[in-house]
Amino acid sequence: TSSHTRVGILNNPSSKIKEDNTVIARGILAAFLTQTNSNLKSFLSKLTKEETAKSLAAGTKIVKFLIPGMDGDTFEKKYNTLGLDLIKTHQMFCQEVLKLLPGQMAVISNGR
């Protein structure tokens, strides 16, 4: 509700990290790294819908869900080159530093 709010995402998957089960996570990370705030918010809203997840799981390419105004070329390049190591690093941080169990969710406010 505030223009002074910052949002970040850390992935803490419960299953083995593979390309086919990280489509949404990689899409979110690629969007955070390449898009403006207004486009990011709209894209994330679209990407986190259940029907979108089902469609992606069925093999639909993520670029089909880009919204008007997004820099599609930059997004696609980042998405295609974003390795699984970043998600593995997130997972390690969540489990080693934050002491979360695999797949456990948490909200951190004001860095705490």
C-alpha positions, 0 to 999 in steps of 0.5 A, spaced: 500 500 500 506 504 500 510 506 494 516 505 500 515 498 500 520 493 498 518 486 496 523 480 495 523 473 494 527 467 496 525 460 493 525 455 498 523 449 494 521 442 498 523 438 492 529 437 487 531 443 483 530 442 476 528 446 470 521 443 469 519 444 476 522 451 477 519 455 471 515 460 475 520 461 480 525 463 474 520 467 471 519 471 478 526 472 478 527 474 471 522 479 472 525 482 478 531 483 474 529 486 468 522 489 469 519 496 472 515 496 478 509 497 475 510 491 469 513 487 475 506 487 479 502 486 473 506 480 471 507 477 478 499 477 479 498 474 472 504 469 474 501 467 480 494 465 478 493 457 479 490 457 471 497 460 469 501 455 473 497 449 470 498 451 463 506 452 465 506 445 468 502 443 461 508 446 457 506 453 455 512 457 454 512 463 459 513 468 454 505 467 453 504 470 459 508 477 458 504 483 459 503 489 454 509 494 456 514 489 458 521 488 455 520 481 453 526 480 449 530 482 456 526 478 460 526 472 455 534 472 455 534 473 462 529 467 463 533 463 459 540 464 462 538 464 469 541 458 472 538 453 477 544 455 482 541 461 484 535 458 486 539 453 490 543 458 493 536 461 495 534 454 498 541 454 502 540 461 505 533 459 507 535 453 510 542 454 513 541 462 515 533 462 516 533 455 519 527 454 515 525 447 513 525 445 506 518 448 503 517 452 509 514 459 508 516 465 512 515 473 511 521 477 513 519 484 515 524 490 516 529 485 515 527 481 521 
